[in-house]
Amino acid sequence: MPIWINQRDGIQEIAVLLFNRFSNYCLANTVEPMRAANDALGRTAYRWRLLSLDGGPVTSSSGMQLMPDGKLSDMPGGDALFILPSYAYRTYGTPTCLDALRAAARRFETLAGLDAGSWLLAEAGLLIGYSATIHFDEFERFSERFPDVTAVRERWIVDRDRMSAGGATTAFELMQHLIASTHGAAISIEIAGLFMQGDDSERANAMQTPPGDRRVQRALTVMRRHLETPLTVAALARAAGCRQRDLEVRFRRAFGATPRTVYKQLRMAEALRLVRDGELSVSEIALRCGYADPSAFTRAFRVTHGAPPRDHRP
């Protein structure tokens, strides 16, 4: 069930709470997918602020000093608060910090522990009755220290209004999942492609899918190669090496959508890119995205992107 549902004016309001020795890598993997989603959508869908407990500067594990946008207690609230302590996290569980997190839980719709952030959420009593994960090095200590939390060895977990990811790479995967849950798989796949070089197969592999689900990845690769001449779902299933029903189940598990829906999202994402390039006519773009009828293409484009192609021209 998607948790990104409390949008204000269509914008997700996100805060990231940083502590000294935070991971630059984990922070970038949290913020950059939102920046890329804004670029891909052509509007501000995500807005974020970087915070510290006292509003003062914090220094990353690599020695980079960062001046936050403000103090946690001054932030009125938002859709999600990401907690990113990284190294020395166990020393941060002071009464002042834990009280601040408990107060924040009343202002933010969702709380997320990144890297070792789950430890602080658990210390504050904010994960009781929830499933959560943490960096694999700390998993045993975490599960023993907090018996009221269901510790699960997963890369990332979304459990109602709590989220957790065990490291920097998994933070990126979690952000992909959340963006896809709101804006569709095509945007998430496009974002994955921005952050890695390689062929279509590698780009498809970058998209978070159920572990070992190569059939979904194969189907995505085939879709991207056949935007101009769309294949049937049956043909996609054959190319992926499974039955049509099986492929539909796998896509619903991976993206919460059917293969047909994801395929259309990919075609409309490519259409938006071509429209913004401004080099091709609408008729030519329609053909490249699998529409023989420009009028049908324009209608589909308007439904997907909220306005006709001419409104997205540079």
Salt bridges, closest charged atoms under 4 A:
GLU13 OE2 - ARG47 NH2 2.22
GLU32 OE1 - ARG35 NH2 2.76
ASP39 OD2 - ARG35 NH1 2.81
ASP79 OD2 - ARG8 NH1 3.14
ASP99 OD1 - ARG102 NH1 2.76
GLU123 OE1 - ARG145 NH2 3.15
ASP137 OD2 - HIS135 ND1 3.82
GLU138 OE1 - ARG141 NE 2.84
GLU140 OE2 - ARG153 NH2 2.39
ASP159 OD1 - ARG160 NE 2.85
ASP161 OD2 - ARG162 NH1 3.48
GLU173 OE2 - ARG155 NH2 2.70
ASP200 OD1 - ARG224 NE 3.70
ASP200 OD2 - ARG225 NE 3.93
ASP213 OD1 - ARG250 NH1 2.99
ASP213 OD2 - ARG253 NH2 3.73
ASP246 OD2 - ARG250 NE 3.06
GLU270 OE2 - ARG273 NH2 2.65
ASP277 OD2 - ARG273 NH1 3.22
ASP311 OD1 - ARG310 NE 3.95
